[in-house]
């Protein structure tokens, strides 16, 4: 009997987390990644406690995460005039058994890659191998169709195929050929990184502004001896005429072309224009997602990560959910073996709830508090308690955490997704 193997299309965070999970439970896998060389791309992302727990269970240490980021202490919303709207502690500071991490996306990605190569060998990741489709045979095997940068096509066969090839997924396109186009609601984001002093607690995630124009600011490195750190920032504007402002995907941007949107955003604790101008480079991309699909599975093929559920980054849980996807796939294989039944159980467990989260994030996710402020007082207030009560704000955030899978009491008292030492026996 041939030992089962899993093909993974896409070497992003989700694909690598899947391969690490499968290696942990004793399942052979190979990751096929389109780019000829992996590089530490992107800026900052947050990893929620439920996903950090899973990273620890995968054998990734706090010291290794500290090398690519730092634990978050606070999540806060502030009005456009600097008025406090809502704040709460995060991670272990809030009572979770695991921290929340703010990390440099590219450095975190490269750390996962190095971990996989160290554990499974260099053959575990095949670069310059772009997924262009799949074929399922009557004997239950599945083949991944590939193309390299010179246009040469090839085919690799395995027991299962996991489509982790991102928001522009070819695997999803074949699975759901009639899906609607990528959804864009009119928000443009400009991203950058500036060396500066962290604000508030020194490790705070701060959303500043209104529901149509805001900044997101948080550090993604430990402070140096002079108190300076790499500060990740996202400047966001939602336009009334999005059809006339279509933008490319993550392209370089000139700071002088957008910094004017934030003129006057200067407080005694933060100078937003100076923060933006302090970046060496900036990138522009639209805030986009995809409409939910009824299933992530087609026979021996399943989707995960952005290929399954690309979502607005308003809840800081895109990478976290990809990690949970990977761990859940491993859990289902421990129960059902490397089989279609495992993919079916995975699909039944996650597709519905995560599809609801996609739509919740499209409705602004936790930043929906800014929408409520605008609806009730057009953003003008002195004391937020006169606009939204403490109880209502707390309930709003609790509901979001529950939907996103990181409600503290439930998470703290839950069993690990993958039992310690669990292995598949063939």
N, C-alpha and C positions, 0 to 999 in steps of 0.2 A: 504494500500500500504506500503510495506517495504521500509524504508529509505535507499537510495543508500549508498554503502560503497566501499572503495577502499583498495585493498590489495597491499602492497609495499614489494617486495622481495629485501632485502638489507638495512642495517642500516648505510651506510656510509654517507658522506656529502650530496650526491644527494638524497638519500632516506629520510633522516631527513629533508632536506629543502623542499621536496615534502610534507611530513606529516605536517610540520609547515604551509605551504601554504594552504593546504586543511583545516586544523583547522581554519585558519584565515577566510576562505570564507564559513565556516559552513558545510564542508563535513567530514563525519566519515572516518577514515582510521586506519589501523594497520600496523606497520612495523615489518617484520620478519627478524631477523638477525641471522646468523649462529653461531657466537661465544657465549659461555656461559656467558662471561663477557666482556663488552666494556672497553678498556684501551686506554690511549692517545698515540697511535702509530704514527710513522713517525717523520719527522723533519719539514722543512720549506716549505710553499707554498705561492704564491701570489694570492690575490683576486683583480681583476680589478675593476675600478670604476663602470662599469655597474652592476656588481654583488654586490658590496658594497651598491649601491643604493637600490637594492632589499632586502638586509639584513636590512637596515634601515626601509624599508617599512614593513618588517616582525616584527618590534618592537625590533630589536637588536640595542643597542646603541653604540656610539663611545667609551664610557667608557668600555663597555664590550669587544669590539674588542681590545682596548688598553691593556686589561688585558691578552690577548693571543698573542699580537703582537704589531706592530706599523705602522703608515702611512709611505709609501715609498715616498721619495723626488726626487729620480733620478734613471734613467736607463742608463747604460753606457756600451760600448764595448771598450776594450783595447787590443792592440796587444801583442804578446808574449814577446816583448822587453819592454813593458810598454808604448807603443805609443798610444795616444788617437785616436780612430776611430770614435766614435759617442757618444754623450750624450744628454739627454733631461730631463727636469723636469717631474715629474709624479704626478698624482692625483690633489688635489687642488692647489698644487704649479705650475701646468701647466695650470690651468684655468678650470679644471673640477669642477663641483658642488659637487662632492663626492671624497673622498680619494681613493687611492689604498692602500691595506694593505698587509704587509708581516707578516704572522702568523705562530705559531707552529701548524702544521696540527692536531696533536693529541689533543692539548688543545682546538683548535677551534671546532673539532669534538665533544668533550665532552661537550662543551658549548651548541652546538645545541641540543645534547641529553638531557641535563638538562632542557633547554627551553621547549622542547616538553613534557617532563614528568610533568613539572610545569603546563603547559597549558592544556594538554589533559589527564593527569593521567598516572600512571605507566603501565596500560594495553595497552597503545598506542604503546609500543615496546615489542615484544616477543623475548627473547633471546634463544639461543640454538635451533634455528628453521631454518635449512638450506633448501633453495629451491631446489627441485629435479625435478620439472616439473610442468606442468599445464594442465588442462582439460577445454574445453569449452562445455557447454551444449546447447541443442536446445532452451531452454527458455531464453537464453541470459546471464545467469550467468557464472562465471568463477571460477574455483577452483585452489588453489595453493597447490601443493603436497610438503610436508615437511618431514624432517627427523631430529631427534635430535642426540646428541653425543653418545647415547647408541644404535642407529640404529632403534629406534621406529619411525614408519611412521604415518603421520596424514594428514588431509585435511582441508583447510579452504576455504569457498566460499564467493564471493562478487560480486559487479557489474562490477568492472574493476580491472585489475592487472597491476601494474607498475613494470617492471623489472629493478631494480637498483642494481643488484648484481655483478657489476664490470666487469673487463676485461675478467674474466673467466666465464662469465655469463652462467648459465644453461638455463635461460629463452631465451637468444639469441640463444644458441645452438639448442634448440628445434624449435625455430622460423625459423632458417636458418641452417639446419643440414649439408648442403654442403659448408658452409663458409670455406675459407682458414684458415690454422693455424695462430696463432699469428705471426706477422711480426717483425723480428729483423734485423736491418741493420748493426750490428757489433759494436755498441757503448756500452761500459760498463760504469756505473756510480757508484762511491763510495760516500756515503753521510755521513755527520757527523755534529756535533755541537761543537763549541769551545768557551770558554769564552775568549773574547779579546776585544780590542778597535775597534769600527767601523771605516771604512775608508771613505775617501772623504767627503760627506755631513753629515755623521753620520747615514744616512738611505738611502744608495745607493744600488741598485741592479747592480752588476758588473759582466760582462762576460769578462774573461781574457784568451787570448791565440789564438788558430787557429781553423780552422773548423774541424780538426781531434784530437785536444787535447786542452782542456780548463778547466777553473775553473769558477764556478758561486758562488758568495759570496754576502750575504746580512744579516743584523741583523734581528732577530725575537723577540727581547725583548727590552724594554726601557732600556737605560743605567743606571747603578747604580751610587752612589755618587762618585765613583772613575772613572767613564767613561767607565766601562766594560759592555758588553752586550753578549747575546747568539748569536753567529755568525753561521748562517747556511752556509754550503759549499757543493758543488757538484764537485767532480773531475771526469772528463770524458775523455776517450780515445776511439777512433774508430780504430778497428783492421782491417787489410787487409784480414785476414783469419778467418772471424767470425764463419764459420762452425766448426772450431777446438777449439773454445773458448766458446761454449755454457755455459751459466751460469744459476744458479737457480734463483728463484724469491725472491728478497729482503732478502738476507741471511747475517748473521754477517760476517765481513771481518777483516783481520789483516792489520793494517795500514802499517806495514813493507813490505807487499806484493805488494803495489801499489804506495807508496809515491815516489819511485825512478823515476817514470815517470815525476815528477815535480822538479827534482834536478835543481838547478840554477835559479829557478823562485823566485828570491829575488830582491826586489827593495827598495828604501829608504822609500817607503810608505806601503810596504807589504812584508812579508816573508811567501810565500806559504807553503814550507815544515814545518815551525814552526806552522803555522795555522793547518795543517792536523794533525801533531803529538800532538797538544794540545787537541785533542778530546779524550774522555774516550772510546768511542765506534764508530765503523763505520759499515756501511752496504753496500753491493754490490747488484746491480740489473742491468739487461740489459735495454737499452732504447727500449721499444717495443710499438707497437700499433696494431690495426686491420684494415684490408682493409674495406672501406666503404661498407655498405649493401644498397640495393635499397629501403628498407622500415624499419621503426622501429615499425611497427604495424602488429598484427595478430588478427583480430576481436576485442575482448575486452581486448587485451593485448598490452602494449606498452613498449618500452625500453627508458631509459634515462641514463645520466651520462656515465661512462666508459662502461657500457653494450651496449650503443648505439654507442658511438664514442670515444673509447679509443684512445688517441693521444699522440705523443711525448710531453714532458714537455717544449719544446723549447720556447713556447709562453707564458708560465705561465698562461694558461687559462683553464686547465682541470677542476679544482674546480669551477671556475667562470662559465663555460658553464653548469655544472651540476646545479648550482643555477638558471641560466637562463632557463634551461629545466623545472625545478620545477615550476617556476613562469609562464612560458608559458602554462604548463599543467593546472594550476589554471585558467589562463585567458580563455583558451578554454572551461573549464567547466562552467565558468560564462556565456559564450555565448551559449553553446550547452547543458548544464546540464551534469550530470555524465553519459556520453553516449559514444558509439562508434564514434559518429560524432565528439565529442570533441577530441578523440584520432586521428581521421583522419585529422582534421584541424591542430593539433599539429604536426603530421608527415609531412604534406604538408608544414608547415611553417619552420621547422628546419632541416629535414633530408638532403635535398640537400645542403643548404649553409654550414651546419656544416661538412658534408662529404668533401666538398672542403677544409675546414679549417684543417681537419685531414691530407689531402695530402699536404697542404701548410706547416704544421708543420713537416711532414716527410721530406720535402725539406729544413729543418733547421729553418723555421719560421723567426723571426726577427734576428736570428743568421746567416741568409743567407748573411748578410753583410760580415761576416768572409770568406765565400766561395768566394765572389766577390773579396775581398782583395787577397786571395790566387791565384785566377785565373789571376789576373792582375799583381801581383808583387811577387808571391810566399811568401807573408807575410813580405817581406823586404821593409821597407819604413821609411822615416823620417817625412814627412808631408802627412797626409792622403788626403789633398786636391789635391795632385799631382796624386792620385790614383783614388779616387771617389769624385766627386764634392759635395759641401754642398747641392745643390739642389737635386742631385740624391740620396744622403743618406736620406734626409728628405722625398722625394717621396716614397722611399722604405718602410720606417717606417709607413707613412701615409696609404699606401696600405694595410699593415698588420693590422693596427688598424681597418680599414674599414671592412676587411674580418672577423676579430675577434669580431666585434660588439661593440668596444669601441672607435670609432672615436668621438672626443670631441664635435664638434659642433652639430652633429646629436644626440648624447646622451644628451647633455645639454638641447636641445630643444624638446626632446621626452616626451610623456606622460608616466606615470607609467604603467608598465605591468598590475598590479592589481590596479584598482581604489580604493582610500581610502574608507574604510568602506564597500566595496562590499561584498555581501553575496548571496549565492544561495538560492532561495526559492523553496520549494518542495510542 
